[in-house]
């Protein structure tokens, strides 16, 4: 039997310990658990969501988070480029119409220095010409708005599955 109050190393040292193996086991379990948590955080895939409409960004970000992905919203080309300058992402979603900006130009600027998989989103009719333009500029797919959570997650899954390792 052992009595250990686990608050600080001093408390542990002052506690009455009968079985040293149990304390060693507890230490190993804690280290393994912390290692698992760190690995899970590192494994979480990060998606940059670029859309000028805050409610669209929020809904997409919440949906991604509910499915275990980290989402960073950006409302403009400048915010997207700033985020890319400081962080790595596993995929990017870009609205074709970014208020006064143009999502195609955002795609062009990102492609100058980054090969991250990109999906263009569009609230206008998505036809073969738009898909062809997206492909020519380096996007992997076009997701027509409005879309369901399942459509979004299926698109992201295809994108991440086809993504080459870093």
Secondary structure, 3 states (H helix, E strand, C coil): CCCCCCCCHHHHHHCCCCCHHHHHHHHHHHHHHHHHHHHHHHHCCEEEEECCCHHHHHHHHHHHHHCCCEEEEECCHHHHHHHHHHCCCCEEEEECEECCEEHHHHHHHHHCCCCCEEEEEECCCCCHHHHHHHHHHCCCEEEECCCCHHHHHHHHHHHHHHCCCC
